[in-house]
Each structure stands twice: as structure tokens, then as C-alpha cells.
Amino acid sequence: MENELKQLGLTPNEIKIYNALLELGENTVGPLIKKLGMHRQVAYDALDGLENKKMVLKTTKNNRLVFRIANPQNILDNIRQQEVVAKNLMEEINAKLVGQKKGQEIRIYEGAKAYRELIMRKDDLMPINSEYLVVTGAAMRFKELMQKSGVFERSNRIRTKKNIKTRLIFGNIGSEEAKLVKRANSEYRFLPEGYSSPTSFDIWHDSITLNSYGTGSGEDMFCIEIKNEDFRKSYLSYFDLLWKMAKK
């Protein structure tokens, strides 16, 4: 649990105090100091930090300050509140970046977990009423990896809510299989029989991604995300050409 508390942003002293309170139960600061060998002011500073995070409650009993662990639901509520703040900040920053020249970025994601996190980030960043383009020869493999954590269903909910249209070009599957991986608000076509590839590419928002899905658990899969407008336009032309060639 110590590692998880650290990831939530707690300081080392806050983690020590929190764990001690979990073990000792509701208490004054004295037993906490004795157990941890911690300076009184350091302990109070840590307790103040935990109180600000709504992870510890402070009350007064018999003219003495008493501390206890707060409802753990507060931890999740804090994260949700931070997410709202982060999204508002992201929108404000993006608005100020409009019209500014953007430099190119190249990122590599390795493993199915990293790829699923990218999919969720894509959905959050996609503007309302935008379009997502996909060419894939590994649609069933994609769904296999995404369904393990419910990402596919989450993605469809968000895209429906934001009215994001998806155009997919499939290779190596028929119309019945395509129904299993069909996106909400989507249109799809098929490449000529014989096209087979364990890879795909996606065009979305200001980026493209090149994906190789690997085998087994997906730990050997990887994805390259490229933010470069000239590169994106080139792949957009390629997609349009394939779209005209593909069959409904």
C-alpha cells in the first residue's frame, strides 16, 4: 500500500502517519510520535497535509486533538475533482495554443497496458463532432486486447457522447466479424481478399499512430504516435485512396 499512497502524491511522512493511524486507530498525536520516533512538528505537518487531502479527520475530545482515518471514498473523490480541474486547464491551454505553430512529437508505447492508456487518452482529447480513421488487418486482435479491461466499451461510450464518427477499413475479416468490432457511429469498408497484416494505423485529431499488436498477452505489442502535420496529411491522403478502393 505504501507504493500506492506514494503514487497518490503523499509525502514519506504523510505515508508513515497514515499507516500508523490505520494500525493504531483513532488517536492523539502522542502515540503516533512514539511509534514513529518522529518530531512533534513534523508529525503535525504531515497530519495537516493528510487533512487537506481529506484522508484524515481532526476532532477535539476532552480539549485534546484526536485524529482518525477518513472515509477512503474521499481518495477517489479527490482524483475525480483533480480530473475535472485538469480537463478545464487542458481546454484553456489548448485554446491559447490555437494558431501557434506546433513542433513534432514522436512517442513509443510498449505493451498492451500502455496502448490501452493511449486509447483512453485519445478519446478524452478528441474534439466533439470529430472523426477517427482506421486501417487495420488485425481488428479481432485489437478487440481481444481492449476487452480485457473494458476499454473498448468505455471508448464507445465516450465517442457516442462526443458524437465522434469513425471510418474503418478492414482487411482479413468478413462482414460478420466486422460487426463484433464495429464502433459506435461508424462506417466501414473492406479491402480486397488476401490483404493480411498484424498491424494498423489510426488518424485522429492532430496525430497518427502505427500499431503492431503482438501475440499472447500483448506485452510484445507496440505503438508509435507521431505528431507532425505534413506526415498526418500524407496518411490522410493514403486513407482517402484506400477508402475509394475498398468495398462496402
VOKOL-252266 format. One line per field, with one value per residue: x, y, z of N, C-alpha, C in turn; residue number from 1. Coordinates in steps of 0.001 Angstrom, whole numbers, plus 500000, padded with zeros to 6 digits. Layout:
# residues N
neast (X, ...)
nnorth (Y, ...)
nup (Z, ...)
caeast (X, ...)
canorth (Y, ...)
caup (Z, ...)
ceast (X, ...)
cnorth (Y, ...)
cup (Z, ...)
num (NUM, ...)
END
This chain:
# residues 248
neast (500815, 502063, 503458, 501313, 500133, 502173, 502110, 499756, 500515, 501280, 503512, 506600, 506492, 503765, 502765, 503831, 502537, 499858, 499734, 500386, 498181, 496211, 496925, 496907, 494454, 491880, 493399, 495481, 498187, 500414, 500859, 501378, 503745, 505422, 505410, 506554, 508879, 509096, 509554, 507543, 506493, 506926, 505227, 502732, 502703, 502540, 500070, 498424, 498726, 497522, 494961, 494208, 494065, 491827, 492002, 492358, 490640, 490121, 489334, 488106, 488472, 487810, 489313, 491540, 493356, 492265, 492848, 491736, 491303, 489852, 486870, 487626, 486573, 486894, 489402, 489094, 487232, 488782, 490568, 488802, 487934, 490346, 490695, 488657, 489547, 491982, 491108, 489698, 491813, 493387, 491739, 491753, 494466, 494801, 493134, 494586, 496738, 495890, 496471, 499143, 502312, 502998, 505403, 506924, 506213, 507235, 506292, 506720, 504907, 504921, 503707, 500494, 499063, 500042, 499191, 496405, 496005, 496728, 494642, 492489, 493335, 493304, 490519, 489654, 490882, 489918, 488090, 484650, 482280, 484211, 486378, 487516, 489902, 490644, 492770, 493020, 494385, 494074, 491805, 490271, 492191, 492824, 490382, 490371, 492519, 491665, 489224, 489862, 490114, 487889, 488152, 487354, 484530, 484266, 485447, 483643, 481393, 482246, 482827, 480335, 478959, 480382, 479845, 481575, 482650, 483533, 485534, 486296, 488597, 488736, 490806, 491273, 489067, 485571, 482205, 480540, 482300, 483231, 481117, 481420, 483458, 482691, 482495, 480725, 478602, 479757, 481289, 482121, 484446, 485818, 488966, 490393, 490168, 492630, 494338, 496369, 497526, 499298, 499098, 498131, 496952, 496061, 494295, 493891, 492574, 495278, 497278, 498898, 498822, 500853, 500454, 501387, 500307, 501249, 501525, 499887, 499668, 500049, 502209, 504322, 503490, 503483, 503276, 503527, 503304, 502788, 503180, 502917, 502185, 502490, 503133, 500827, 498904, 499778, 499246, 496519, 495734, 496454, 494686, 492225, 492496, 492554, 490023, 488350, 488969, 488261, 485651, 482143)
nnorth (498791, 501169, 502033, 502658, 504789, 506620, 507075, 508466, 510904, 511438, 512519, 511115, 511281, 511725, 509299, 507555, 508464, 508037, 505225, 504484, 505492, 503884, 501477, 501968, 503135, 505578, 508382, 510451, 512776, 511993, 509053, 508430, 509822, 508535, 505915, 506247, 507646, 510315, 513834, 516195, 518508, 517833, 515649, 516903, 518568, 516639, 515501, 517704, 517921, 515512, 515969, 518105, 516747, 515346, 512863, 512297, 512876, 515481, 516007, 517309, 516134, 516099, 518443, 517869, 517280, 514925, 512363, 510592, 508039, 509065, 508552, 506259, 506687, 509313, 509522, 508670, 510583, 512877, 512443, 512469, 515108, 516405, 515530, 516879, 519519, 519314, 518752, 521106, 522898, 521883, 522416, 525201, 525753, 524562, 526240, 528603, 527809, 527616, 528355, 528717, 527594, 524208, 521972, 518890, 515630, 512468, 509452, 506372, 503521, 500720, 497463, 496058, 497329, 499985, 500756, 500601, 502663, 504791, 504719, 505519, 508097, 509242, 509259, 511075, 513395, 513846, 516109, 517250, 516039, 515237, 513225, 509873, 507814, 504613, 502004, 498619, 495358, 493678, 493536, 491850, 491014, 493445, 494022, 491883, 492487, 494960, 494448, 493173, 494887, 496422, 498653, 498983, 499150, 501422, 503305, 503358, 504432, 507038, 508092, 508013, 509833, 512164, 512380, 511352, 510414, 507384, 505989, 502961, 500794, 497555, 494668, 491243, 490203, 489268, 490526, 489684, 489237, 491813, 493155, 492572, 494162, 496631, 500127, 502605, 504854, 504501, 503836, 501395, 499714, 497221, 495814, 494290, 490684, 488666, 490538, 490872, 491596, 492086, 494570, 498069, 501386, 504544, 507600, 510557, 513480, 515465, 513736, 510654, 507098, 504213, 500814, 497702, 494586, 492289, 489106, 486599, 487715, 490293, 491784, 492150, 493904, 497081, 500642, 503477, 506837, 509688, 513078, 515240, 517504, 517483, 514806, 513624, 514609, 513322, 510601, 510857, 511364, 508913, 507235, 508160, 507350, 504531, 504208, 504800, 502684, 500458, 498050, 498202)
nup (500000, 500521, 498238, 496530, 497919, 497693, 494937, 494834, 495629, 498239, 500823, 502167, 505027, 505436, 504543, 506462, 508819, 508082, 507757, 510369, 511775, 510677, 511812, 514607, 515050, 515922, 517459, 519591, 518886, 520301, 520706, 518032, 517476, 519287, 518288, 515764, 516175, 515542, 515081, 516866, 515514, 512865, 512639, 513052, 510799, 508764, 509397, 508957, 506194, 505365, 506286, 504654, 502281, 502715, 503855, 506454, 509497, 511856, 515191, 518353, 521589, 524971, 525238, 523718, 520712, 518353, 516007, 513107, 510568, 507538, 505508, 502984, 500452, 499915, 498763, 496113, 495315, 495460, 493322, 491159, 491298, 490768, 488167, 486821, 487155, 485785, 483156, 482552, 482664, 480589, 478370, 478440, 477979, 475450, 473971, 474006, 472564, 470007, 466664, 467071, 465996, 465997, 467253, 466152, 467505, 468697, 470002, 471724, 472634, 474640, 475078, 476020, 478088, 478163, 475657, 475903, 477722, 476097, 474203, 475827, 476447, 473907, 473360, 475283, 474391, 471836, 469838, 470089, 467728, 465893, 463728, 463420, 461981, 460657, 459543, 459349, 459720, 461729, 463374, 465108, 466898, 468079, 469453, 471225, 472954, 473981, 475290, 477619, 479758, 479665, 478092, 475432, 475530, 477170, 475513, 473338, 474619, 475283, 472753, 471571, 473191, 472569, 469957, 467962, 464859, 463245, 460748, 459320, 457747, 456891, 456773, 456023, 457431, 457495, 456889, 459007, 461184, 461354, 462491, 465151, 466039, 465472, 465687, 467651, 465923, 463337, 460117, 457741, 455544, 453236, 452429, 449457, 449163, 450677, 451683, 454418, 457629, 460681, 461740, 462149, 461282, 462661, 462297, 463903, 465434, 465984, 465284, 464179, 464607, 464570, 464723, 466168, 467069, 468355, 470141, 472212, 475543, 474829, 475579, 473925, 472048, 470301, 469855, 467796, 468129, 466226, 465921, 463560, 461194, 458360, 457925, 458904, 457079, 454785, 455366, 455613, 452979, 451910, 453287, 452237, 449577, 449876, 450962, 448812, 447180, 448656, 449424, 450190)
caeast (500000, 502932, 503735, 500097, 499988, 503190, 501613, 498678, 501107, 501583, 504923, 507013, 505988, 502306, 502546, 504127, 501459, 498622, 499833, 500345, 496784, 495488, 497275, 496553, 493088, 491724, 494393, 496131, 499457, 501450, 501181, 501943, 505143, 506150, 505549, 507372, 510102, 509032, 509438, 506143, 506071, 506904, 504004, 501597, 502721, 502042, 498634, 497771, 498693, 496510, 493654, 493923, 493720, 490586, 492281, 492351, 489715, 490611, 488283, 488575, 487837, 488413, 490292, 492727, 493152, 492228, 492894, 491307, 491258, 488590, 486275, 488513, 485908, 487437, 490571, 488577, 486605, 489880, 491081, 487787, 487974, 491570, 490485, 487858, 490436, 492961, 490435, 489443, 493098, 493783, 490951, 492226, 495782, 494596, 492553, 495654, 497707, 495319, 497167, 500589, 502966, 503318, 506526, 506582, 506466, 507183, 506277, 506587, 504218, 505212, 502837, 499054, 498589, 500372, 498350, 495051, 496024, 496740, 493287, 491662, 493769, 492788, 489091, 489494, 491390, 489198, 487061, 483267, 481923, 485397, 486376, 488614, 490086, 491423, 493012, 493545, 494315, 494118, 490693, 489885, 493265, 492625, 489291, 490794, 493360, 490933, 488128, 490364, 489957, 486698, 488499, 486572, 483198, 484426, 485732, 482406, 480509, 482750, 482698, 478911, 478633, 481015, 479440, 482772, 482422, 484679, 485565, 487241, 488863, 489148, 491428, 491407, 487873, 484338, 481225, 480023, 483320, 483315, 480070, 481894, 484406, 482153, 482437, 479517, 478606, 480865, 481073, 483298, 484610, 486712, 489990, 490263, 490530, 494054, 495102, 496546, 498607, 499074, 499309, 497088, 497279, 494920, 494463, 492966, 492901, 496486, 498307, 498616, 499502, 501183, 500285, 501677, 499597, 501949, 500839, 499692, 499114, 500201, 503351, 505274, 502920, 503978, 502568, 504294, 502439, 503533, 502519, 503575, 501063, 502771, 503040, 499407, 498215, 500183, 498475, 495122, 495560, 496546, 493427, 491180, 492692, 492105, 488576, 487725, 489220, 487643, 484259, 481212)
canorth (500000, 502338, 502489, 503281, 506097, 507486, 507449, 509432, 512207, 511629, 512616, 509979, 511434, 511520, 507856, 506956, 508832, 507385, 503804, 504366, 505691, 502672, 500419, 502327, 503620, 506971, 508637, 511755, 512764, 511404, 507672, 508402, 510250, 507468, 504752, 506539, 508368, 511498, 515120, 516595, 519438, 517073, 514851, 517810, 518992, 515516, 515383, 518813, 517561, 514469, 516592, 518875, 515761, 514714, 511469, 512211, 513799, 516002, 516439, 517638, 515382, 516430, 519506, 517329, 516971, 513491, 512133, 509268, 507865, 509470, 507602, 506073, 507196, 510650, 509403, 508643, 511881, 513830, 512201, 512945, 516560, 516790, 515265, 517994, 520673, 519070, 518885, 522531, 523513, 521425, 523167, 526590, 525771, 524297, 527443, 529585, 527285, 527680, 529300, 528642, 526502, 523111, 521138, 517475, 514747, 511034, 508687, 504922, 502851, 499290, 496636, 496290, 498273, 501336, 501047, 500868, 504015, 505715, 504740, 506348, 509489, 509679, 509551, 512294, 514548, 514047, 517150, 516881, 516011, 514995, 511948, 508958, 506967, 503406, 500933, 497535, 493959, 492916, 494067, 490931, 491066, 494711, 493904, 490936, 493193, 496060, 493985, 492628, 495867, 497223, 499890, 499084, 499629, 502802, 504124, 503545, 505345, 508406, 508538, 508268, 511069, 513289, 512298, 511146, 509472, 506516, 505271, 501856, 499960, 496262, 493655, 489923, 489734, 489434, 491459, 489212, 489544, 493266, 493601, 492371, 495222, 497880, 501252, 503412, 505933, 504163, 503351, 500592, 499092, 496074, 495704, 493052, 489435, 488358, 491501, 490388, 492287, 492169, 495973, 499023, 502782, 505387, 509047, 511167, 514799, 516045, 512699, 509322, 506050, 502985, 499817, 496292, 494056, 491218, 487840, 486252, 488727, 491609, 492516, 492432, 494867, 498442, 501660, 504707, 508005, 510734, 514375, 516010, 517805, 517007, 513343, 513317, 514876, 512275, 509405, 511162, 511128, 507465, 506677, 508508, 506484, 503186, 504270, 504728, 501353, 499423, 497723, 498306)
caup (500000, 500596, 496877, 496014, 498573, 497090, 493619, 495036, 495920, 499652, 501178, 503012, 506394, 505412, 504418, 507779, 509734, 507643, 508100, 511829, 512182, 510289, 512770, 515983, 515160, 516369, 518484, 519665, 518172, 521142, 520337, 516685, 517612, 519991, 517408, 514587, 516523, 514689, 515774, 517003, 514468, 511607, 512676, 512839, 509391, 507972, 509676, 508242, 504777, 505192, 506487, 503438, 501241, 503188, 504171, 507911, 510156, 513137, 516113, 519700, 522663, 526265, 524988, 523051, 519296, 518055, 514563, 512648, 509122, 506921, 504562, 501818, 499255, 499666, 497880, 494741, 495058, 495200, 491976, 490220, 491305, 490064, 486738, 486301, 487094, 484717, 481861, 482336, 482373, 479255, 477392, 478455, 477337, 474029, 473363, 473848, 471599, 468667, 465792, 467262, 465279, 466905, 466876, 466012, 468641, 468414, 471252, 471559, 473736, 474591, 475903, 475875, 479109, 477704, 474497, 476390, 478301, 474961, 473655, 476712, 476287, 472613, 473476, 476078, 473641, 470577, 469915, 469783, 466296, 465067, 463006, 463721, 460802, 460980, 458569, 460170, 459327, 462983, 464163, 466176, 467899, 468787, 470411, 472267, 473917, 474605, 476126, 478875, 480833, 479423, 477389, 474194, 475883, 477636, 474348, 472589, 475373, 475156, 471361, 471345, 473890, 471881, 468549, 467145, 463769, 462951, 459474, 459426, 456580, 457399, 455948, 456630, 458117, 456747, 457438, 460290, 462188, 461472, 463408, 466523, 466405, 464930, 466596, 467651, 464929, 462442, 458760, 457445, 454242, 453262, 451407, 448678, 449832, 450600, 452472, 455791, 458326, 462131, 462114, 461769, 461558, 463017, 462123, 464858, 465973, 465407, 465280, 463652, 465362, 463857, 465777, 465941, 468227, 469045, 470384, 473619, 476442, 474222, 476133, 472852, 471112, 470458, 469084, 467577, 467933, 465515, 465760, 462519, 460322, 457000, 457982, 459083, 455804, 453857, 455693, 455337, 451538, 451726, 453754, 451271, 448412, 450254, 451179, 447493, 446613, 449474, 449141, 451302)
ceast (500855, 503216, 502528, 499881, 500994, 502722, 500477, 499201, 501399, 503091, 505304, 506480, 504474, 501977, 502777, 502992, 500174, 498629, 499767, 498923, 495928, 495704, 496758, 495081, 493067, 492646, 494820, 497487, 500557, 501820, 501782, 503421, 505984, 506404, 506559, 508713, 510225, 508917, 507986, 505677, 505990, 505620, 502777, 501534, 502158, 500536, 497848, 497643, 497635, 495102, 493247, 493521, 492446, 490769, 492313, 491384, 490275, 489432, 488904, 487775, 488571, 489560, 491593, 492386, 493259, 492121, 492425, 491264, 489870, 488083, 487178, 487895, 486429, 488630, 490127, 487930, 487654, 490391, 490093, 487776, 489208, 491423, 489681, 488724, 491422, 492336, 490144, 490720, 493571, 493049, 491423, 493565, 495640, 494033, 493624, 496689, 497194, 496045, 498667, 501142, 503396, 504487, 506103, 506946, 506364, 507280, 506086, 505952, 504443, 504307, 501375, 498536, 498843, 499491, 496914, 494961, 496041, 495346, 492391, 492036, 493267, 491328, 488844, 489895, 490598, 488125, 485671, 483040, 483133, 485321, 487655, 488718, 491014, 491566, 493659, 493377, 494299, 493004, 490316, 490931, 493148, 491535, 489642, 491591, 492580, 489853, 488585, 490177, 488763, 486959, 487644, 485181, 483249, 484609, 484466, 481454, 480938, 482553, 481237, 478512, 479178, 480695, 480654, 482474, 483696, 484506, 486661, 487372, 489462, 489852, 491402, 490221, 486661, 483368, 480689, 481011, 483410, 482276, 480522, 482825, 483938, 482079, 481062, 479677, 479715, 480380, 482309, 483245, 485692, 487709, 489823, 490748, 492007, 494913, 495185, 497733, 498297, 499194, 498096, 497665, 495997, 495277, 493433, 493487, 494150, 497608, 497910, 499337, 499689, 501249, 500659, 501237, 500236, 501107, 500613, 499051, 499241, 501369, 504381, 504697, 503546, 503204, 503467, 503307, 503268, 502674, 503355, 502530, 501288, 502622, 501579, 498635, 498538, 499380, 496987, 494809, 495579, 495243, 492313, 491271, 492187, 490588, 487830, 487871, 488454, 486155, 483406, 480764)
cnorth (501268, 502915, 503201, 504662, 507104, 507980, 508460, 510807, 512458, 511700, 511405, 510080, 511251, 510034, 507163, 507222, 508094, 505901, 503581, 504543, 504484, 501561, 500717, 502700, 505055, 507256, 510089, 511652, 512047, 509984, 507547, 508772, 509144, 506284, 505013, 507189, 509660, 512761, 515576, 517501, 518755, 516248, 515724, 518295, 517900, 515344, 516499, 518490, 516511, 515008, 517397, 517969, 515000, 513231, 511214, 513254, 514198, 516475, 516770, 516852, 515677, 517430, 519007, 517020, 515463, 513318, 510720, 509245, 508256, 508383, 507478, 506553, 508580, 510627, 509447, 509976, 512944, 513699, 512708, 514471, 517078, 516588, 516396, 519233, 520529, 519243, 520349, 523268, 523152, 522216, 524613, 526711, 525549, 525509, 528491, 529143, 527340, 528744, 529294, 527447, 525435, 522292, 519687, 516704, 513306, 510299, 507211, 504337, 501353, 498536, 497044, 497318, 499710, 501735, 501353, 502267, 505074, 505841, 505643, 507821, 510061, 510116, 510843, 513539, 514844, 515110, 516587, 516987, 515804, 513597, 511176, 507960, 505797, 502518, 499789, 496171, 493069, 493371, 493163, 490903, 492345, 494573, 492957, 491642, 494277, 495580, 493484, 493605, 496788, 498506, 500080, 499659, 501079, 503734, 504394, 504507, 506797, 508927, 508793, 509598, 512292, 513321, 512227, 510069, 508663, 505880, 504215, 501141, 498656, 495438, 492350, 489495, 489996, 490342, 491016, 489483, 491045, 493808, 493505, 493485, 496585, 498941, 501908, 504523, 505714, 503725, 502537, 499977, 498018, 496125, 494386, 491839, 489148, 489341, 491007, 491092, 492328, 493602, 496818, 500430, 503569, 506839, 509719, 512547, 515363, 515031, 511511, 508331, 504832, 501875, 498413, 495551, 492870, 489969, 487648, 487362, 490134, 492406, 492859, 493400, 496235, 499374, 502888, 505835, 509135, 511976, 515206, 516253, 517332, 515487, 512916, 513517, 513803, 510999, 509621, 510948, 509636, 506794, 506941, 507636, 505071, 503148, 504146, 503352, 500254, 499239, 497839, 496917)
cup (500000, 499209, 496272, 496618, 498009, 495725, 493707, 495446, 497384, 499872, 502028, 504440, 506467, 505325, 505761, 508757, 509374, 508023, 509608, 512347, 511820, 511321, 514177, 516153, 515658, 517556, 518499, 518985, 518964, 520755, 518942, 516711, 518242, 519069, 516306, 514931, 515732, 515526, 515762, 515864, 513105, 511514, 512410, 511390, 508489, 508160, 508983, 506755, 504484, 505368, 505252, 502285, 501589, 503469, 505676, 508456, 511516, 513963, 517470, 520721, 523964, 526099, 524363, 521596, 519082, 516540, 514242, 511117, 508598, 505980, 503330, 500504, 498893, 498723, 496422, 494370, 494747, 493773, 490929, 490143, 490561, 488559, 486104, 486138, 485937, 483342, 481540, 481977, 480978, 478180, 477294, 477738, 475840, 473298, 473100, 472813, 470159, 467841, 465965, 466503, 466271, 466375, 466782, 467274, 468167, 469742, 470936, 472823, 473586, 475556, 475787, 476874, 478672, 476526, 474926, 477007, 477206, 474357, 474513, 476580, 474964, 472733, 474250, 475290, 472370, 470729, 469605, 468265, 465382, 464434, 463300, 462565, 461125, 459756, 459343, 459522, 460549, 463921, 465330, 467287, 468728, 469843, 471547, 473352, 474669, 475565, 477484, 480038, 480598, 478662, 476139, 474482, 476360, 476453, 473537, 473291, 475171, 473743, 470989, 471962, 473152, 470388, 467623, 466097, 463530, 461582, 459558, 458090, 457097, 456334, 456713, 457484, 457222, 457474, 458793, 461423, 462419, 462433, 464860, 466981, 465904, 466026, 466569, 466613, 463903, 461062, 458397, 456061, 454330, 452117, 450647, 449438, 449633, 451364, 453903, 456428, 459820, 462643, 461736, 461862, 461772, 462755, 463012, 465277, 465278, 465252, 464421, 464566, 464472, 464898, 465315, 467198, 468930, 469210, 471872, 474418, 475881, 474762, 475060, 471818, 471332, 469538, 468977, 467284, 467323, 465397, 464797, 461440, 458891, 456914, 458083, 457774, 454768, 454100, 455451, 453849, 451223, 452155, 452740, 450019, 448697, 450425, 449851, 446864, 447344, 449136, 450388, 451734)
num (1, 2, 3, 4, 5, 6, 7, 8, 9, 10, 11, 12, 13, 14, 15, 16, 17, 18, 19, 20, 21, 22, 23, 24, 25, 26, 27, 28, 29, 30, 31, 32, 33, 34, 35, 36, 37, 38, 39, 40, 41, 42, 43, 44, 45, 46, 47, 48, 49, 50, 51, 52, 53, 54, 55, 56, 57, 58, 59, 60, 61, 62, 63, 64, 65, 66, 67, 68, 69, 70, 71, 72, 73, 74, 75, 76, 77, 78, 79, 80, 81, 82, 83, 84, 85, 86, 87, 88, 89, 90, 91, 92, 93, 94, 95, 96, 97, 98, 99, 100, 101, 102, 103, 104, 105, 106, 107, 108, 109, 110, 111, 112, 113, 114, 115, 116, 117, 118, 119, 120, 121, 122, 123, 124, 125, 126, 127, 128, 129, 130, 131, 132, 133, 134, 135, 136, 137, 138, 139, 140, 141, 142, 143, 144, 145, 146, 147, 148, 149, 150, 151, 152, 153, 154, 155, 156, 157, 158, 159, 160, 161, 162, 163, 164, 165, 166, 167, 168, 169, 170, 171, 172, 173, 174, 175, 176, 177, 178, 179, 180, 181, 182, 183, 184, 185, 186, 187, 188, 189, 190, 191, 192, 193, 194, 195, 196, 197, 198, 199, 200, 201, 202, 203, 204, 205, 206, 207, 208, 209, 210, 211, 212, 213, 214, 215, 216, 217, 218, 219, 220, 221, 222, 223, 224, 225, 226, 227, 228, 229, 230, 231, 232, 233, 234, 235, 236, 237, 238, 239, 240, 241, 242, 243, 244, 245, 246, 247, 248)
END
